[in-house]
Amino acid sequence: MSSTDLSLLEVSYLPLMEYGAAWELQKEAVQAIDAGTGPERLILLQHPPTYTIGSQHHPEHLLLSAEQLKQKGISLFEIDRGGDITYHGPGQLVGYPLLKLGVDGKVDLHGYLRRLESVIIDFLAAYGIEGSRKPEYTGVWVGDEKICAIGVKFNKSKFRKGFITSHGFAFNIAAGIGEQGFQGIIPCGIAEYGVTSLEECAGRPFELREVAGDLIPYFLKHFPYETSDTVLQADSLLTD
């Protein structure tokens, strides 16, 4: 893959991390990658119930008041990724690829998004689920329901050519996640379509940590890095 410096990728799994802490972790990792003092990373985790509003900035797509958010225990962050509002919460696998792009002078930012979609589409296909794209939107769909949202930031490198990615994908795993969190928003500003999950599509339960481990080969298919011998290190980062 010409647009990525294929080196060692550090992959970590965190059972649960508060969104603000994970955002700071990403910023620190991006700076370290840029400076050459830290490895490229894929961080897989879950968040407590959280809404994030991206750079499109449509606060009207949040349907709950501040008091209702407090009652439901849902945090709210306005962040620096692309896209609109989305939900993160237990039962959803969130992936933050922190990767160097364009170190060879060739940058295909749209291609990066398409590769992230392909990771999820290929994973779903292994379970007989047909994941697809919608040309006007970013993300992965099963029929007319979104199963994985994607929103990223391309951080301009200060010390080298190209960019370093942050933010990433949110893959719905647990049944009922639509009712638990997405009903309080217009997800990604798309009112005409719903959301679904892996469990609902497959008709059986999944352990989220197992999904995280099973997803890694599909990620490496489209982003062919080398990884350390133990790629899921639950204790490699502090959880909150």
C-alpha positions as CSV (number, residue, x, y, z in Angstrom):
1,M,0.0,0.0,0.0
2,S,1.9,3.0,-1.3
3,S,0.4,5.7,0.9
4,T,1.4,4.1,4.2
5,D,4.8,3.5,5.8
6,L,4.5,-0.2,6.5
7,S,6.1,-0.7,9.9
8,L,5.3,-2.2,13.2
9,L,1.7,-1.6,14.3
10,E,1.0,-1.6,18.1
11,V,-2.6,-3.0,18.6
12,S,-4.2,-2.6,22.0
13,Y,-7.7,-3.5,23.4
14,L,-9.2,-1.5,26.3
15,P,-12.4,-2.9,27.8
16,L,-13.7,0.6,28.7
17,M,-12.3,4.1,28.5
18,E,-14.0,7.5,29.1
19,Y,-14.2,9.4,25.8
20,G,-12.2,12.5,26.9
21,A,-9.3,10.3,28.1
22,A,-9.3,8.4,24.8
23,W,-9.3,11.6,22.8
24,E,-6.2,12.9,24.8
25,L,-4.5,9.5,24.3
26,Q,-5.0,9.9,20.5
27,K,-3.5,13.4,20.5
28,E,-0.5,12.2,22.5
29,A,0.0,9.3,20.2
30,V,-0.3,11.4,17.0
31,Q,2.4,13.7,18.4
32,A,4.7,10.8,19.2
33,I,4.2,9.2,15.8
34,D,4.9,12.5,14.1
35,A,8.1,13.1,16.2
36,G,9.2,9.5,15.6
37,T,9.2,8.7,19.3
38,G,6.1,6.3,19.2
39,P,4.8,3.5,17.0
40,E,1.8,3.7,14.8
41,R,-1.2,2.2,16.6
42,L,-4.6,0.7,16.4
43,I,-6.6,1.2,19.6
44,L,-9.7,-0.9,20.0
45,L,-12.0,-0.1,22.9
46,Q,-15.5,0.7,24.3
47,H,-16.7,4.0,25.6
48,P,-19.3,4.8,28.3
49,P,-22.5,6.3,26.7
50,T,-21.3,9.3,24.8
51,Y,-22.4,11.6,21.9
52,T,-19.8,13.2,19.8
53,I,-20.4,16.1,17.4
54,G,-18.0,16.4,14.5
55,S,-16.8,19.3,12.4
56,Q,-20.0,19.5,10.4
57,H,-21.4,20.9,13.6
58,H,-25.1,20.4,13.6
59,P,-26.2,20.6,17.3
60,E,-29.8,20.5,16.1
61,H,-29.2,16.8,15.4
62,L,-29.0,16.2,19.2
63,L,-32.6,15.6,20.3
64,L,-32.0,15.7,24.1
65,S,-31.6,18.6,26.4
66,A,-28.7,19.0,28.8
67,E,-30.9,17.8,31.6
68,Q,-32.0,14.7,29.7
69,L,-28.4,13.9,28.9
70,K,-27.6,14.1,32.6
71,Q,-30.5,11.9,33.6
72,K,-29.4,9.3,31.0
73,G,-25.8,9.5,32.0
74,I,-24.6,10.4,28.4
75,S,-21.6,12.6,27.9
76,L,-21.3,15.1,25.1
77,F,-18.2,16.2,23.2
78,E,-17.7,18.5,20.3
79,I,-14.6,17.1,18.6
80,D,-12.2,17.6,15.7
81,R,-13.1,14.7,13.4
82,G,-15.1,15.0,10.2
83,G,-18.8,14.2,10.1
84,D,-21.9,14.9,12.2
85,I,-23.2,13.6,15.5
86,T,-22.9,9.9,16.5
87,Y,-23.2,7.7,19.6
88,H,-20.6,5.6,21.4
89,G,-21.4,3.2,24.1
90,P,-21.1,-0.3,25.6
91,G,-21.7,-3.0,23.1
92,Q,-19.9,-1.0,20.3
93,L,-16.4,-1.7,19.2
94,V,-14.6,1.6,18.5
95,G,-11.3,1.6,16.5
96,Y,-8.8,4.4,16.4
97,P,-6.1,3.8,13.7
98,L,-3.3,6.2,14.3
99,L,-1.3,5.8,11.0
100,K,1.1,7.7,8.8
101,L,-0.3,8.5,5.4
102,G,1.5,10.0,2.5
103,V,5.1,9.6,3.6
104,D,6.0,8.8,0.0
105,G,4.3,11.9,-1.3
106,K,1.2,10.0,-2.4
107,V,-1.9,10.8,-0.4
108,D,-5.3,9.3,-1.1
109,L,-7.5,10.4,1.8
110,H,-10.7,9.1,0.3
111,G,-8.9,5.8,-0.3
112,Y,-8.2,5.6,3.4
113,L,-11.9,5.9,4.2
114,R,-12.8,3.2,1.6
115,R,-10.2,0.8,3.1
116,L,-11.7,1.3,6.6
117,E,-15.1,0.4,5.1
118,S,-13.6,-2.6,3.4
119,V,-12.3,-3.9,6.8
120,I,-15.8,-4.1,8.2
121,I,-17.4,-5.3,4.9
122,D,-14.9,-8.2,4.8
123,F,-15.5,-9.1,8.4
124,L,-19.3,-9.1,7.9
125,A,-18.9,-11.3,4.9
126,A,-17.2,-14.0,7.0
127,Y,-20.5,-14.3,8.9
128,G,-22.7,-14.3,5.8
129,I,-23.7,-10.7,6.2
130,E,-23.7,-8.5,3.2
131,G,-22.2,-5.1,4.2
132,S,-22.3,-2.3,1.6
133,R,-21.6,1.3,1.0
134,K,-23.9,4.2,0.1
135,P,-22.3,6.5,-2.4
136,E,-23.4,9.7,-0.7
137,Y,-22.3,8.6,2.8
138,T,-19.3,7.3,4.6
139,G,-19.7,4.1,6.7
140,V,-20.9,0.5,6.3
141,W,-24.6,-0.5,5.9
142,V,-26.6,-3.7,5.9
143,G,-29.5,-2.9,3.7
144,D,-30.7,0.6,4.7
145,E,-29.4,0.4,8.3
146,K,-25.9,1.6,9.3
147,I,-23.8,-0.9,11.2
148,C,-20.6,1.0,11.3
149,A,-20.0,4.8,11.4
150,I,-16.7,6.2,10.2
151,G,-15.3,9.7,11.0
152,V,-11.6,10.6,10.9
153,K,-9.2,13.5,11.2
154,F,-6.1,13.8,9.0
155,N,-3.5,15.6,11.1
156,K,-0.9,17.4,9.0
157,S,2.5,16.2,10.0
158,K,5.0,18.8,11.4
159,F,8.2,16.8,10.9
160,R,7.6,14.8,7.7
161,K,5.5,14.7,4.6
162,G,1.9,13.6,4.8
163,F,-0.6,13.1,7.6
164,I,-1.3,11.1,10.7
165,T,-4.8,9.7,11.1
166,S,-6.9,9.9,14.2
167,H,-10.5,9.0,15.3
168,G,-11.8,6.1,13.2
169,F,-14.7,3.7,13.2
170,A,-17.6,2.7,15.5
171,F,-18.9,-0.8,14.8
172,N,-22.2,-1.7,16.5
173,I,-22.0,-5.2,18.0
174,A,-24.7,-5.6,20.7
175,A,-28.4,-6.0,19.9
176,G,-30.5,-3.1,21.0
177,I,-27.8,-0.5,20.7
178,G,-30.1,1.6,18.5
179,E,-32.7,2.0,21.2
180,Q,-30.1,2.5,23.9
181,G,-28.3,5.5,22.4
182,F,-29.1,6.4,18.8
183,Q,-32.7,7.4,19.5
184,G,-31.5,10.6,21.2
185,I,-29.9,11.9,18.0
186,I,-30.3,12.0,14.2
187,P,-27.2,9.7,13.6
188,C,-24.7,11.3,11.3
189,G,-27.6,13.7,10.3
190,I,-29.3,10.9,8.4
191,A,-33.0,10.8,9.3
192,E,-34.2,8.4,6.6
193,Y,-32.2,5.4,7.6
194,G,-31.8,3.4,10.9
195,V,-29.0,1.6,12.6
196,T,-28.4,-2.1,13.2
197,S,-25.8,-4.3,14.9
198,L,-23.7,-7.5,14.4
199,E,-25.8,-9.5,16.8
200,E,-29.1,-8.4,15.2
201,C,-27.8,-9.3,11.7
202,A,-26.1,-12.6,12.7
203,G,-28.9,-13.7,15.1
204,R,-26.5,-14.7,17.9
205,P,-24.5,-13.0,20.7
206,F,-20.8,-11.9,20.4
207,E,-18.2,-11.1,23.0
208,L,-16.8,-7.7,22.1
209,R,-13.2,-8.6,23.0
210,E,-13.5,-11.6,20.7
211,V,-14.8,-9.4,17.9
212,A,-11.8,-7.1,18.5
213,G,-9.4,-10.0,18.1
214,D,-11.2,-11.4,15.1
215,L,-11.2,-8.1,13.3
216,I,-7.5,-7.6,13.4
217,P,-6.6,-9.9,10.4
218,Y,-9.2,-8.0,8.3
219,F,-7.6,-4.7,9.3
220,L,-4.1,-6.1,8.4
221,K,-5.4,-7.3,5.0
222,H,-6.2,-3.7,4.0
223,F,-3.4,-2.1,6.1
224,P,-0.6,-4.7,5.9
225,Y,1.5,-3.8,8.9
226,E,3.5,-6.2,11.0
227,T,2.3,-6.5,14.6
228,S,3.9,-7.6,17.8
229,D,3.4,-11.2,18.9
230,T,0.7,-10.2,21.4
231,V,-1.6,-7.8,19.8
232,L,-4.4,-7.5,22.3
233,Q,-2.9,-6.0,25.5
234,A,-5.7,-5.1,27.8
235,D,-3.2,-3.9,30.4
236,S,-1.0,-2.1,28.1
237,L,-2.9,1.2,28.6
238,L,-4.6,2.5,31.6
239,T,-8.4,2.1,31.5
240,D,-10.8,4.6,33.0
